[in-house]
Amino acid sequence: MPEKKANKVIAQNKKARHDYFVIETYEAGIALFGTEVKSIRCGSVNLKDSYCKVERGELFAIGIHISPYEKGNIFNRDPLRDRKLLMHKREIRKLEMTTGRDGYTLIPLSLYFSGSNVKVEVGVCKGKKLYDKREAEAEKQAGRDIEREAKSERLR
């Protein structure tokens, strides 16, 4: 039985987790050119302000910035071009129906290597209100305070 390799995370969209509630996540492949993959291996990717949309039964990622590969010369592509995400048709239809509802959107949450393939974790998200963000920050701070107190108690 072949061993399962760990996924190597290339980039994460931390802002998305701050601005949205992640309802559900999906794994999708991404159609890339050779110089883009080389640039990704160097780690020059930015997922901030990116989103996904369904057009004519196909899923596209918009706003993913992959910097041009230094040694790619004429083979480099536009860094902000729309990239096709590869998923089963029934999953795409399900995502299209889900995002048709009020307030739901598709956001690329992370980009990682699964073996030698580049994968995108796509989340079905619902936007947070300002008071939701404050509440989440307060919970994080309370958790940090509890950890700090517990650590100081152990050191005494």
C-alpha positions in Angstrom: 0.0 0.0 0.0 1.6 3.4 -1.0 2.2 5.8 1.8 0.3 9.0 1.9 2.5 12.1 1.6 2.0 15.2 3.7 0.7 18.3 1.9 3.3 21.1 1.7 1.4 24.4 2.1 2.7 27.1 -0.2 0.4 30.0 0.7 -2.6 30.7 2.9 -5.3 33.3 2.8 -5.4 34.4 6.4 -7.5 37.5 5.6 -10.3 35.3 4.3 -10.5 33.4 7.7 -10.7 36.8 9.4 -13.3 38.3 7.1 -15.5 35.2 6.5 -17.1 32.3 8.3 -15.9 29.2 6.4 -18.9 26.9 6.1 -17.4 24.1 3.9 -14.1 23.4 2.2 -13.3 21.6 -1.1 -10.1 20.5 -2.8 -9.5 21.5 -6.4 -6.7 21.2 -8.9 -5.5 24.2 -10.7 -4.5 24.6 -14.4 -1.1 26.2 -14.5 1.7 26.7 -17.0 5.3 25.5 -16.4 6.8 28.8 -15.4 3.9 29.4 -13.0 4.6 26.1 -11.2 8.3 27.0 -11.0 7.4 30.4 -9.5 5.0 28.7 -7.0 7.9 26.4 -6.0 9.9 29.6 -5.1 6.9 30.7 -3.0 6.0 33.8 -4.8 2.2 33.5 -4.6 -0.4 35.9 -3.0 -4.0 34.8 -2.3 -5.1 38.0 -0.7 -8.2 39.6 -2.4 -8.8 36.5 -4.5 -12.1 34.8 -5.1 -13.7 32.1 -7.3 -16.7 32.1 -9.6 -18.6 29.7 -11.8 -18.9 30.6 -15.4 -20.6 28.3 -18.0 -20.3 25.3 -15.8 -16.5 25.9 -15.1 -14.9 27.1 -11.9 -12.3 30.0 -12.1 -10.0 31.5 -9.5 -9.7 35.3 -9.9 -7.1 37.5 -8.4 -4.5 34.9 -7.4 -1.2 36.7 -8.0 1.7 34.4 -9.1 4.8 36.5 -9.7 6.6 35.9 -13.1 9.4 33.4 -13.0 12.7 35.2 -13.1 14.2 32.9 -15.8 11.0 32.4 -17.7 11.6 35.1 -20.4 8.9 34.9 -23.1 7.1 32.0 -21.5 5.8 34.0 -18.5 2.1 34.7 -18.3 0.1 37.5 -16.8 0.5 37.3 -13.0 -3.2 38.1 -12.4 -4.9 36.0 -15.1 -8.0 34.0 -14.3 -7.0 30.4 -13.6 -9.3 27.4 -14.2 -9.9 25.2 -11.1 -10.4 21.5 -11.8 -13.3 19.8 -10.0 -16.0 17.2 -10.8 -19.0 18.7 -12.6 -21.4 17.7 -9.9 -19.3 19.5 -7.3 -19.2 22.6 -9.4 -23.0 22.5 -9.8 -23.4 22.1 -6.0 -21.1 25.1 -5.5 -23.0 27.1 -8.0 -26.3 26.4 -6.2 -24.7 27.2 -2.8 -23.2 30.5 -3.9 -26.6 31.5 -5.5 -27.9 31.8 -2.0 -27.7 35.1 -0.2 -24.3 36.1 1.2 -22.3 33.0 0.2 -19.1 33.2 -1.8 -16.2 31.0 -2.9 -12.8 31.9 -1.5 -9.4 30.2 -2.2 -8.1 29.5 1.4 -4.8 27.9 0.7 -2.5 26.7 -2.1 -0.4 23.5 -1.5 1.4 20.6 -3.1 -0.2 17.2 -3.0 2.6 15.0 -4.2 3.8 16.9 -7.3 0.4 18.5 -8.1 -0.7 21.9 -7.0 -4.0 22.0 -5.2 -6.3 24.8 -4.0 -8.5 24.6 -0.9 -11.7 26.4 -1.8 -14.0 27.5 1.0 -17.7 28.2 0.8 -17.8 31.3 3.0 -20.3 33.8 4.5 -19.1 37.3 5.3 -18.6 38.4 8.9 -20.1 41.6 10.3 -17.9 43.9 12.3 -19.3 42.7 15.6 -18.5 39.1 14.6 -14.9 40.1 14.0 -14.7 41.8 17.4 -16.2 38.8 19.1 -13.7 36.4 17.5 -10.8 38.7 18.5 -12.0 38.8 22.1 -12.2 35.0 22.2 -8.7 34.7 20.9 -7.4 37.2 23.4 -9.2 35.4 26.3 -7.6 32.1 25.2 -4.1 33.8 25.1 -4.7 35.2 28.6 -5.7 31.8 30.0 -2.6 30.2 28.4 -0.4 32.9 29.8 -1.8 32.5 33.4 -1.5 28.7 33.2 2.1 29.0 32.1 3.0 31.4 34.9 1.3 29.0 37.4 3.4 26.1 36.1 6.6 28.2 36.5 6.0 29.0 40.1 
